[in-house]
Structures are given as structure tokens and as C-alpha cells.
């Protein structure tokens, strides 16, 4: 038994030696098996939280619009009568007070002549009464004095009536002529000589084309309350692609108009510069930025 134990120990020593020899052949001389170095890993900082970028709120108001002259009017006769003169054509430039259309004045001219004759007779009666008063003798009675003075007062009253009648007749005669209320360009003529002019029916369209306004056509009551004169605006045109005009709110209609879609208010944009390429009633889109 004891000999078997010794033999077992000797076998273990031999196995250990063999392993050592094999290990020495695999490693270089005087080099031991390297120990893995302990690597210290630092925790990466969390990525910075991006600062949110606030998108500006677009509180502008957009509306459809049309181009209109700085000043315009559709002109009509106040009376119905046959047209005897059409003094202008389309695109003519006219000045204030220039004759545009005249209707037959014969009836009203006759009334002026009758009124003028009546005034002349009344003036003559006043002159006679004044002469009679001046020629009264010094010994004229009080009754004679009163009678002559009464005749003078009556003649003066009749003269005043005659003067008023003449003024009214002359004013009626002016209604047979249609004259330009301001200087501008004749944009449309809707009557010819010999035709019947109807009272209140437009015959001439006149506009001052030296400057333009852009007038909104569908601005609602909900939006107009946000606007004020002086607000900035941009205008684009369907007929002028790429053209953007800047301007300012010049007028805001005080009284809105009722339509099927609601109450609408006209707002007038005045461009910063005059643009002669614009045309009357050209369609546009306006974008108005309220000052607040």
C-alpha cells in the first residue's frame, strides 16, 4: 500500500512537469502570461436637449381684392331727356367742369326766358314805385304817402319772387348738362346722340388714374375688427405673376354691406409706389398684417 502511494505521487509530479515544459515552449523566455488590464470606462454624458425653436405665428389676414382708381364715379343725368351732345370718347382726358353730355334743353331754356322776362317787369314796377315815392309833393297826405309806400313794398316783393323763380329756372337748365366733377380719364361711354337718357342711369364712367387703391371684396366682420389704418399689407396679382406690391391700409369702410355669406367691409390699400401697369378692376389678393 505504501509503495502504491509513492508511485501515485511520482506520477502527479511527472504530469505537472510536462505541463510546465509545454507552457514554457509556448511563451517567450522570461515572459509570464499577461493579465488583462482593467479598463475604466467613463459614462458618456447624455446628449444635450435641443432647444425648441418657436415658429412665428402668422396672424395675417388674407382677402380677395380689385384695383380701383384713386377716385372714380359713374355719372348720370338727373332728368330723362333726349341726348343732343356727347362731347367725349373713351380714354379721353377731361378736366373739372368739362362738358360730357347734353340733353335737349329747349323746354328748360324757355322757362328761363319766361322767368327772366318776369323779373325784368318786376324790376320796372319797383323802379316806377320808387319814382312815385320820390315825386310825392311835400303837402301829400299821410294816406297818399302810405299808398305809394305800399305799392313800392308790393313791387319789391314781386321782384324777389321773380328773382327766385329765375334762379330756379337757371338751375333746372344746368341739369340738362353732365359735366366732369373732377379731372380724370373717361373709362366708358354708355350713350349716343339721339338716345333717351334715363334719370339716374349711368352714362359715363370717369376715373382718376394717376393713383391706385386695392379694394378688398370679401373681408368679413370677424377680420375687419383686427385691422387699423396704417397696417402694412402685401398685394399680388393674378395677371402679374411674381409681382408683389407693398402698401398700407388707407381706409376702412364704416358701414358694411350684407351679403349671403355675411357682412362684408371694404378696406382700401394704398400702394407705396404708383404702378402704371395696373388696370381698373384687375383682380388681386391682399395679405394684411395687423400692427398688434
Beta strands, then each sheet from edge to edge (+ up, - down):
strand 1: 61-76
strand 2: 81-86
strand 3: 93-94
strand 4: 99-103
strand 5: 177-179
strand 6: 184-189
strand 7: 196-197
strand 8: 202-216
strand 9: 219-220
strand 10: 232-237
strand 11: 240-252
strand 12: 257-259
strand 13: 262-265
strand 14: 267-271
strand 15: 283-289
sheet 1: 3+ 6- 8+ 1- 15+ 10- 11+ 14-
sheet 2: 5+ 4- 2+ 7-
sheet 3: 9+ 13- 12+
end
